[in-house]
Amino acid sequence: MRLKRLDVYNERLLDAEGENKAQEFLKHKYIKQGMEIERTRLLGEIGELARKYGIEI
């Protein structure tokens, strides 16, 4: 009986660890996606300003 409890406990730890890794992966992916969106927005804004002031990029 005690061994079965350890198995259940270890399984829960592994599940929690796997869930934490998945959450970290998604968090990094979300941050990277946000950075890419912001980069695209800023490049567009720079392009508009360059055109406005006659600067060729």
Secondary structure, DSSP 8 states (H G I E B T S, - for coil): -HHHHHHHHHHHHHHHHHHHHHHHHHHHHHHHHHHHHHHHHHHHHHHHHHHHTT---
